[in-house]
Amino acid sequence: MNASYVSPWMDEDLSIFRDAVARFVEAEMVPHDEQWRKQQCVGKDIWRKAGDMGLLCTDISADYGGVGGDFRHEAVLYEETSRRGISGFGQGVHSICAHYLENHGTEEQKRRFLPRLASGELIGAIGMSEPAAGSDLQGLRTRAVLDGDSYIVNGSKIFITNGFLAGLIALVVKTSPGEGAKGTSILMVETDNLKGFRVGRILDKMGMKSQDTAELFFEDVRVPAANLLGGAPGQGFYQLMGDLPYERALIAVAGVAAMEGGLAETIRYVKDRKAFGKAIVEFQNTKFKLAELATKTHIARLFVDDIIAKVVAGTLDTVTASMAKYWVTDTQQEVLDECVQLHGGYGYMNEYLVCRLFADSRVQRIYGGTNEIMKELISRAL
Ligand SMILES: Cc1cc2nc3c(=O)[nH]c(=O)nc-3n(C[C@H](O)[C@H](O)[C@H](O)COP(=O)(O)OP(=O)(O)OC[C@H]3O[C@@H](n4cnc5c(N)ncnc54)[C@H](O)[C@@H]3O)c2cc1C
């Protein structure tokens, strides 16, 4: 964190947008976060409110009901929630779901779904992981068999962000099980009144307590063939690979914002808290630690700003996205761990922001492709 540094992608319009987003997050999210954490879910109302405010699908074309901005607008929303520890509102996954449609959907699919995602009527989710297939997606078992003008889906998904609230799931299925990657497709599944579809329990997690991460079950579920993303079967892997850098960029954006939020809170705390007759900040160890944390956070910020510029320019490649995802989230945990340490026992209490940020941060190294898988991807290109 460097107080005099302003991200080069920020401009006057984005500053006004950021102020509006920050006010919205402070008024509509922060006061409810404790309740959301207790009920393991943010509820549907906040999605409608965010849609009304023009905060959903900000980088989706206005032709399809989006805001018509770009990735900088997505980044602003993610930063303003992440720095305040608001981790239950799964706008990242929602945006990714919208991007699959915008990048790969048929014209009819875009017109049918995108305006409803932008308004918050539909909450989006990505259904990839299964009990026996996480990193290794070749092991997917959920099957979709064509029967007349619909697919019959059987299988289950696990760890699905927004899984409890989702009205639209980009569901990764096997359409030709014998054909490996070529037998994989994405079905856009509308969940409302869907016979044979069941949401399991909301999973009890180490952090991200207000996020409705859930298990999903499909038993002879009929999905119109018109909902096959892009219209042609067998395109799933290609569609996934194309959009994963976007997902990893969002994770890195959230990571650096959490570091900045945690560090700012820690600086405030150590100036206030006293021990041995002086403020904690007076100890040389505290000053040196803060200097280290500020330096790490600033490096992460520069890296993420470069990533944001690349997404806007359409030049973010898989390797750079993987580097950002792995390095920023590893550094996020180091930084937030020290923030907890500098808070002493209070840092271990959930009512303190750094405690929640630290617990929430752990999964950043796991989802969106584990950091080990990121290193695999990077090393292959060396
Ligand atoms: C809170 C949360 C939210 C999530 N949200 C979603 C979601 O919205 N949609 C979705 O589809 N999924 C979601 N996931 C799932 C997530 O993407 C997977 O958990 C992740 O990809 C890892 O898969 P796995 O859990 O099966 O672990 P495994 O693949 O079993 O991995 C276990 C360990 O082995 C390591 N490993 C595996 N393969 C290799 C290799 N080739 N080389 C080196 N090490 C390896 C991994 O890095 C890891 O350390 C979420 C998970 C969590 C916890």
The ligand as an SDF file (V2000), in Angstrom:
LIG
                    3D

 53 58  0  0  0  0  0  0  0  0999 V2000
  -15.3670  -21.9790   -1.0830 C   0  0  0  0  0  0  0  0  0  0  0  0
  -15.2330  -22.6780   -2.4000 C   0  0  0  0  0  0  0  0  0  0  0  0
  -15.9170  -22.1880   -3.4990 C   0  0  0  0  0  0  0  0  0  0  0  0
  -15.8450  -22.8610   -4.7160 C   0  0  0  0  0  0  0  0  0  0  0  0
  -16.5970  -22.4180   -5.7630 N   0  0  0  0  0  0  0  0  0  0  0  0
  -16.6840  -23.1940   -6.8890 C   0  0  0  0  0  0  0  0  0  0  0  0
  -17.6240  -22.8770   -7.9200 C   0  0  0  0  0  0  0  0  0  0  0  0
  -18.3370  -21.8750   -7.8530 O   0  0  0  0  0  0  0  0  0  0  0  0
  -17.7200  -23.7130   -8.9860 N   0  0  0  0  0  0  0  0  0  0  0  0
  -16.9460  -24.8300   -9.1020 C   0  0  0  0  0  0  0  0  0  0  0  0
  -17.0840  -25.5430  -10.0820 O   0  0  0  0  0  0  0  0  0  0  0  0
  -16.0330  -25.1540   -8.1470 N   0  0  0  0  0  0  0  0  0  0  0  0
  -15.9030  -24.3690   -7.0430 C   0  0  0  0  0  0  0  0  0  0  0  0
  -15.0070  -24.7020   -6.0500 N   0  0  0  0  0  0  0  0  0  0  0  0
  -14.1950  -25.8920   -6.2050 C   0  0  0  0  0  0  0  0  0  0  0  0
  -12.7270  -25.5910   -6.4350 C   0  0  0  0  0  0  0  0  0  0  0  0
  -12.5170  -25.0390   -7.7050 O   0  0  0  0  0  0  0  0  0  0  0  0
  -11.9550  -26.8950   -6.2300 C   0  0  0  0  0  0  0  0  0  0  0  0
  -12.0250  -27.1900   -4.8330 O   0  0  0  0  0  0  0  0  0  0  0  0
  -10.5090  -26.8090   -6.6750 C   0  0  0  0  0  0  0  0  0  0  0  0
  -10.4270  -26.7110   -8.0740 O   0  0  0  0  0  0  0  0  0  0  0  0
   -9.6840  -28.0130   -6.2130 C   0  0  0  0  0  0  0  0  0  0  0  0
  -10.3220  -29.2150   -6.5180 O   0  0  0  0  0  0  0  0  0  0  0  0
  -10.4920  -30.3340   -5.3640 P   0  0  0  0  0  0  0  0  0  0  0  0
  -11.1130  -29.6670   -4.2030 O   0  0  0  0  0  0  0  0  0  0  0  0
  -11.1700  -31.5060   -5.9540 O   0  0  0  0  0  0  0  0  0  0  0  0
   -9.0130  -30.7060   -4.9530 O   0  0  0  0  0  0  0  0  0  0  0  0
   -8.0680  -31.8410   -5.6770 P   0  0  0  0  0  0  0  0  0  0  0  0
   -8.0980  -31.6540   -7.1430 O   0  0  0  0  0  0  0  0  0  0  0  0
   -8.4390  -33.1660   -5.1290 O   0  0  0  0  0  0  0  0  0  0  0  0
   -6.6550  -31.4040   -5.1030 O   0  0  0  0  0  0  0  0  0  0  0  0
   -6.1590  -31.7660   -3.8130 C   0  0  0  0  0  0  0  0  0  0  0  0
   -4.7020  -31.3040   -3.7310 C   0  0  0  0  0  0  0  0  0  0  0  0
   -3.9360  -31.9390   -4.7520 O   0  0  0  0  0  0  0  0  0  0  0  0
   -3.2640  -30.9810   -5.5260 C   0  0  0  0  0  0  0  0  0  0  0  0
   -3.1650  -31.4140   -6.9200 N   0  0  0  0  0  0  0  0  0  0  0  0
   -4.1410  -31.9180   -7.7240 C   0  0  0  0  0  0  0  0  0  0  0  0
   -3.6550  -32.1480   -8.9470 N   0  0  0  0  0  0  0  0  0  0  0  0
   -2.3490  -31.7740   -8.9320 C   0  0  0  0  0  0  0  0  0  0  0  0
   -1.3090  -31.7630   -9.9030 C   0  0  0  0  0  0  0  0  0  0  0  0
   -1.5180  -32.1740  -11.1580 N   0  0  0  0  0  0  0  0  0  0  0  0
   -0.0850  -31.3410   -9.5260 N   0  0  0  0  0  0  0  0  0  0  0  0
    0.1480  -30.9060   -8.2600 C   0  0  0  0  0  0  0  0  0  0  0  0
   -0.8000  -30.9000   -7.3050 N   0  0  0  0  0  0  0  0  0  0  0  0
   -2.0320  -31.3200   -7.6390 C   0  0  0  0  0  0  0  0  0  0  0  0
   -4.1160  -29.7370   -5.4170 C   0  0  0  0  0  0  0  0  0  0  0  0
   -3.3650  -28.5700   -5.7360 O   0  0  0  0  0  0  0  0  0  0  0  0
   -4.5470  -29.7950   -3.9690 C   0  0  0  0  0  0  0  0  0  0  0  0
   -3.5280  -29.2750   -3.1560 O   0  0  0  0  0  0  0  0  0  0  0  0
  -15.0290  -24.0040   -4.8370 C   0  0  0  0  0  0  0  0  0  0  0  0
  -14.3080  -24.4600   -3.7400 C   0  0  0  0  0  0  0  0  0  0  0  0
  -14.4180  -23.8310   -2.5280 C   0  0  0  0  0  0  0  0  0  0  0  0
  -13.6660  -24.3950   -1.3500 C   0  0  0  0  0  0  0  0  0  0  0  0
  1  2  1  0
  2  3  1  0
  2 52  2  0
  3  4  2  0
  4  5  1  0
  4 50  1  0
  5  6  2  0
  6  7  1  0
  6 13  1  0
  7  8  2  0
  7  9  1  0
  9 10  1  0
 10 11  2  0
 10 12  1  0
 12 13  2  0
 13 14  1  0
 14 15  1  0
 14 50  1  0
 15 16  1  0
 16 17  1  0
 16 18  1  0
 18 19  1  0
 18 20  1  0
 20 21  1  0
 20 22  1  0
 22 23  1  0
 23 24  1  0
 24 25  2  0
 24 26  1  0
 24 27  1  0
 27 28  1  0
 28 29  2  0
 28 30  1  0
 28 31  1  0
 31 32  1  0
 32 33  1  0
 33 34  1  0
 33 48  1  0
 34 35  1  0
 35 36  1  0
 35 46  1  0
 36 37  1  0
 36 45  1  0
 37 38  2  0
 38 39  1  0
 39 40  1  0
 39 45  2  0
 40 41  1  0
 40 42  2  0
 42 43  1  0
 43 44  2  0
 44 45  1  0
 46 47  1  0
 46 48  1  0
 48 49  1  0
 50 51  2  0
 51 52  1  0
 52 53  1  0
M  END
$$$$
